Amino acid sequence: MPKSKNKFAGPNFFEETILDKEGNKIGDIRIKPSTILWKPSGDHLFYSIALDTFVQWIKKRRTGAKKVKY
């Protein structure tokens, strides 16, 4: 894992459990300053992608991602 070039002012990472509409666990997402990690329900290891790579990917038209006001 490359040394992080970004950092959070608070905790080292944020982690959330994602549930479907029936409350069943889909997986866990962990956000770090330079990495996004995803662990599907039942898996023991995370899939990891560099934040820079994710940013390049999500902005491409073919992903279907849209800009939204939040």
C-alpha positions as CSV (number, residue, x, y, z in Angstrom):
1,M,0.0,0.0,0.0
2,P,1.5,3.4,-1.0
3,K,2.2,5.9,1.7
4,S,-0.8,8.3,2.0
5,K,-0.3,11.8,0.6
6,N,-3.6,13.0,2.0
7,K,-4.9,12.9,5.6
8,F,-8.1,13.5,7.5
9,A,-8.3,16.1,10.3
10,G,-10.0,13.5,12.5
11,P,-10.0,9.7,12.5
12,N,-7.7,7.8,10.2
13,F,-10.7,6.3,8.3
14,F,-14.5,6.2,8.1
15,E,-16.3,2.9,7.8
16,E,-20.0,2.2,7.2
17,T,-22.0,-1.0,6.8
18,I,-24.3,-1.0,3.8
19,L,-27.7,-2.7,4.2
20,D,-30.3,-3.6,1.6
21,K,-34.0,-2.6,2.0
22,E,-34.7,-5.7,4.1
23,G,-31.8,-4.8,6.5
24,N,-29.5,-7.6,5.1
25,K,-25.8,-6.6,5.1
26,I,-24.4,-6.0,1.6
27,G,-21.0,-5.1,2.7
28,D,-18.7,-2.5,4.3
29,I,-17.1,0.5,2.8
30,R,-14.1,2.1,4.3
31,I,-12.9,5.6,3.2
32,K,-9.3,6.6,3.9
33,P,-7.6,9.8,2.7
34,S,-6.0,8.1,-0.3
35,T,-7.9,4.8,-0.6
36,I,-11.4,3.5,-0.9
37,L,-12.0,-0.1,0.3
38,W,-15.0,-2.4,-0.2
39,K,-15.6,-5.7,1.5
40,P,-18.7,-7.7,0.4
41,S,-20.7,-9.4,3.0
42,G,-19.1,-12.8,3.9
43,D,-15.7,-11.8,2.6
44,H,-12.7,-11.4,5.0
45,L,-10.6,-9.1,2.9
46,F,-11.2,-5.7,1.4
47,Y,-11.0,-4.8,-2.3
48,S,-8.9,-1.6,-2.5
49,I,-8.5,1.2,-5.0
50,A,-6.4,4.4,-4.8
51,L,-8.6,7.5,-4.4
52,D,-6.9,9.1,-7.5
53,T,-7.8,6.1,-9.6
54,F,-11.4,6.2,-8.3
55,V,-11.7,9.9,-9.1
56,Q,-10.5,9.4,-12.7
57,W,-13.0,6.4,-13.1
58,I,-16.1,8.0,-11.6
59,K,-15.8,11.1,-13.8
60,K,-15.9,9.1,-17.0
61,R,-19.2,9.3,-18.9
62,R,-19.4,5.5,-19.3
63,T,-19.8,4.9,-15.6
64,G,-23.2,6.6,-15.6
65,A,-22.3,8.7,-12.6
66,K,-24.1,12.0,-12.4
67,K,-23.3,15.2,-10.6
68,V,-25.9,15.9,-7.9
69,K,-26.6,18.6,-5.3
70,Y,-26.4,17.2,-1.9
